[in-house]
Amino acid sequence: MTQIGVSLGRGWEGCVGPEWLAGWTPQPFDLGGGTTDVVVMGEGPAMLLLPPLPGYKEAWLGIARHLARRYRVVTFDQRARFDGAPSWEALLADLARVADAFAPGRAIVVGHSLGGALAQRWTLAHPERVEALGLSSSFARVGSTRGTWRTRYLEQSLVLAGQRWLPEALAAPIARDLAARRGWVLDPRCDGHTLAFVRQAIRRVPLGVARQCVRLAFAHDTQADLARIACPVLLIVGEHEAPWSRAATEDLARRIPGAETRVSPGVAHLHPFSGATWLADTVLDWAEGLASRAGSTVARAPVP
């Protein structure tokens, strides 16, 4: 059957430490009209992890094994091929298939960046399926570019082009320099494994897939609907993220009733890697607190 989920292909495993790969066993799953890859790790209540642009499930490599100590973690590659124009409706239908198969009933849903946009839409469309919602560096809509367009679009485009097309001997030191001075989405805690993995991901993503993800991002707008979210919500943003990312989190906090905000210390937008332990501990502590305070059905599973 045709693979329609975005895929890193083979060889990326050599970029990361072996501890990242423990329990990481993708399995094919039929989305209807083609397959994607799904990873299921751990035992306990369900936690769905929705990846950022361009939709690689491996965006959760740094944190999945930590969360799987207490939850059945489910994540998958987002669709890269659509019947017709790319749409949020198609992505929601894919998520429904995956959730029905691997996380039936209620689940904690966590999305990073563009994955957070999908998580918002899923929560609004299926509130009965969402026990709690985590939005990491996400947004209700793409904000104004006033005063930031050069950094946001021109400089970031040049960084992406360099990491994609420059020889490794040139691209690697550029990435290290960016991390050291908190450039682009990087921060000093991005180690060599993280930088190599990100570069591999940039080089593998088809340009058409990247473009359609950007179009979906600009088509996303839940500002008028977020007040309807009634489940507990945790907002997380990196301390050193770009101004527009921090502003987007502040906007979500204003619009979602009762949302709690946490700032990941010392890291930027790539904090699911560079701040993975802090992020996992924060999500686990928050979920445990919800269960103890409200008698939630998402009780903490025992640690092996």
C-alpha positions in Angstrom: 0.0 0.0 0.0 1.2 3.5 -0.8 3.0 5.4 2.0 1.1 8.8 2.4 2.6 9.8 5.7 5.7 12.1 5.7 8.7 9.9 6.4 12.3 10.4 7.4 13.2 7.3 5.5 16.3 5.3 6.5 19.7 6.3 8.0 18.6 9.1 10.4 19.0 6.7 13.4 22.8 7.2 13.1 22.3 10.8 14.1 21.0 10.1 17.5 22.1 8.4 20.7 20.9 4.8 21.3 18.9 5.8 24.3 16.5 7.8 22.0 15.7 4.7 20.1 14.8 2.5 23.1 11.2 1.2 22.5 10.9 3.3 19.3 9.3 0.7 17.0 7.2 2.2 14.1 4.4 0.1 12.7 2.4 0.8 9.5 -1.1 1.9 9.8 -3.8 2.3 7.2 -5.2 5.8 6.9 -7.5 4.9 4.0 -5.9 5.3 0.6 -2.4 4.7 2.1 -0.4 4.1 5.2 1.5 6.1 7.7 3.8 4.9 10.6 2.7 4.9 14.2 4.7 4.5 17.3 3.1 3.2 20.5 5.3 3.1 23.7 4.5 2.3 27.4 1.5 1.2 29.3 -1.2 3.1 31.1 -3.6 5.9 30.2 -3.3 7.2 26.6 -1.3 10.2 25.6 -1.4 11.4 22.0 1.6 13.4 20.8 1.0 15.5 17.7 4.2 16.6 15.9 5.1 20.0 14.4 5.8 21.0 10.8 6.4 19.0 8.6 4.8 16.2 10.7 7.6 13.8 11.6 6.7 11.7 14.6 10.4 11.7 15.5 10.0 15.2 16.7 9.0 13.5 20.0 12.0 11.3 20.2 13.6 13.3 23.0 10.5 13.0 25.3 8.5 9.9 24.3 10.5 7.4 26.4 10.2 9.6 29.5 6.4 9.9 29.1 6.1 6.2 28.4 7.1 5.4 32.0 3.6 6.3 33.0 1.5 6.5 29.8 0.7 4.6 26.7 2.3 7.2 24.3 1.0 7.3 20.7 2.4 9.4 17.9 2.4 9.1 14.2 3.6 10.7 10.9 1.2 13.3 9.5 -0.2 13.0 6.1 2.0 14.2 3.2 -0.3 13.3 0.3 -3.9 14.6 0.1 -6.8 13.9 -2.1 -7.2 17.4 -3.5 -6.0 20.5 -1.6 -4.3 20.0 1.8 -6.9 20.5 4.6 -7.2 20.5 8.3 -10.3 18.3 7.8 -8.2 15.5 6.3 -5.7 15.7 9.2 -8.5 15.5 11.7 -9.9 12.5 9.9 -6.4 10.8 10.1 -6.2 11.7 13.8 -9.6 10.1 14.4 -8.5 6.9 12.7 -5.3 6.7 14.8 -7.1 7.6 18.1 -9.8 5.1 17.5 -7.3 2.3 16.9 -4.7 3.2 19.6 -6.3 5.6 22.1 -10.0 4.8 22.2 -11.9 6.8 24.7 -10.4 9.8 26.4 -6.7 10.8 26.2 -4.3 13.5 27.1 -3.4 15.3 23.8 -0.2 17.2 23.5 0.9 19.1 20.3 4.0 21.1 19.6 3.9 24.1 17.3 1.8 23.2 14.2 0.8 20.0 16.0 -0.7 22.2 18.7 -2.9 23.7 16.1 -4.2 20.2 15.2 -4.6 19.5 18.9 -6.8 22.6 19.3 -9.0 21.6 16.4 -9.3 18.0 17.7 -10.3 19.3 21.2 -12.9 21.7 19.7 -14.3 19.0 17.4 -14.2 16.1 19.9 -14.2 17.5 23.5 -15.5 14.1 24.8 -12.2 12.5 23.6 -9.8 14.9 25.3 -9.0 14.5 29.0 -6.5 17.3 29.1 -4.7 19.4 26.5 -1.0 20.4 26.3 0.0 23.1 23.8 3.8 23.5 23.4 4.9 26.6 21.5 1.6 26.7 19.6 -0.6 29.5 18.3 -4.3 30.4 17.7 -3.3 32.0 14.4 -0.1 33.2 12.8 0.4 36.6 14.3 1.5 39.9 12.8 4.9 40.1 11.2 5.2 43.9 11.9 8.8 44.6 12.9 9.8 40.9 12.7 9.4 39.9 9.0 13.1 40.0 8.3 14.0 37.7 11.1 10.9 35.5 10.8 11.0 34.9 7.1 14.2 36.1 5.4 16.7 35.0 8.0 14.9 31.8 8.8 14.6 30.9 5.1 18.4 31.4 4.7 19.1 29.2 7.7 16.9 26.4 6.3 18.5 26.7 2.9 22.0 26.4 4.3 21.2 23.5 6.5 19.5 21.7 3.6 22.0 22.3 0.8 25.4 23.2 2.2 27.9 20.4 2.5 28.0 18.8 6.0 31.4 20.3 6.7 29.9 23.8 6.3 26.4 23.2 7.6 27.4 21.6 10.9 29.5 24.5 12.3 26.8 27.0 11.2 24.3 25.0 13.3 26.7 24.9 16.3 27.1 28.7 16.0 23.4 29.3 15.8 22.8 27.1 18.9 25.5 29.0 20.9 23.9 32.4 20.2 20.3 31.1 20.3 19.7 31.7 16.6 16.7 30.4 14.7 14.9 27.7 16.8 18.2 26.5 18.5 19.7 27.1 21.9 23.0 26.2 23.6 21.5 23.0 25.0 21.0 21.5 21.5 23.8 19.0 21.5 25.5 17.4 18.5 22.9 14.6 18.2 20.1 17.1 18.1 21.7 19.3 15.6 22.6 16.4 13.3 19.0 15.0 13.6 17.5 18.4 12.8 19.8 18.8 9.7 18.8 15.3 8.5 15.1 16.1 8.9 15.5 19.4 7.0 17.3 17.6 4.1 14.7 14.8 3.9 11.5 16.8 3.8 10.1 17.3 0.3 9.7 21.0 -0.5 6.1 20.5 -1.5 5.3 19.0 1.9 6.9 22.0 3.6 4.9 24.5 1.5 1.6 22.8 2.2 2.4 22.8 5.9 3.0 26.5 5.8 -0.2 27.1 4.0 -2.1 25.1 6.6 -0.4 27.1 9.3 -1.6 30.4 7.8 -5.1 28.9 7.3 -5.4 28.1 11.0 -7.4 30.4 13.2 -9.2 29.2 16.3 -9.2 32.6 18.1 -13.0 32.8 18.2 -13.5 29.3 19.4 -10.9 28.8 22.2 -13.2 30.0 24.9 -15.2 26.8 24.4 -12.4 24.5 25.5 -13.4 23.2 28.9 -10.8 20.6 29.7 -7.6 21.5 31.6 -5.0 23.1 29.4 -1.2 23.5 29.9 0.7 26.0 27.8 4.5 25.6 27.5 6.9 27.9 25.7 10.7 28.1 25.7 12.4 30.9 27.7 14.4 32.0 24.7 11.9 31.5 21.9 11.3 34.2 19.3 9.1 37.1 20.4 6.2 36.0 18.1 6.2 32.5 19.8 6.0 34.0 23.2 3.3 36.4 22.1 1.3 33.5 20.6 1.5 31.6 23.9 0.3 34.8 25.8 -2.6 35.0 23.3 -3.6 31.4 24.0 -3.5 32.1 27.7 -5.9 35.0 27.3 -8.3 33.0 25.2 -8.5 29.6 26.9 -10.3 29.7 30.3 -8.1 28.5 33.2 -5.1 27.6 31.0 -1.8 27.3 33.0 1.5 28.5 31.5 5.0 27.1 32.1 8.2 28.5 30.7 10.9 26.0 29.8 14.1 27.5 31.3 17.2 28.1 29.1 15.8 26.8 25.8 14.1 27.9 22.6 11.6 26.5 20.2 13.3 23.1 19.9 12.7 22.4 23.6 11.1 19.0 23.1 14.8 18.0 22.4 16.9 20.5 24.3 14.7 20.6 27.3 13.2 17.1 27.0 13.6 16.0 30.6 12.1 19.2 32.0 9.2 19.0 29.5 8.5 15.4 30.4 8.6 16.0 34.1 6.4 19.1 33.8 3.8 17.3 31.7 3.8 14.3 34.1 3.5 16.4 37.2 0.7 18.5 35.7 -1.2 15.4 34.7 -0.7 13.8 38.1 -1.9 17.0 39.7 -5.1 17.0 37.6 -5.8 13.4 38.6 -5.3 14.0 42.3 -7.3 17.3 42.4 -10.2 16.4 40.2 -10.5 12.7 40.4 -9.7 12.5 36.7 -10.0 9.2 34.8 -6.4 9.9 33.7 -4.8 8.4 36.8 -1.0 8.1 36.9 0.2 4.6 36.0 2.7 3.1 38.3 6.4 3.6 37.4 8.0 0.2 36.5 
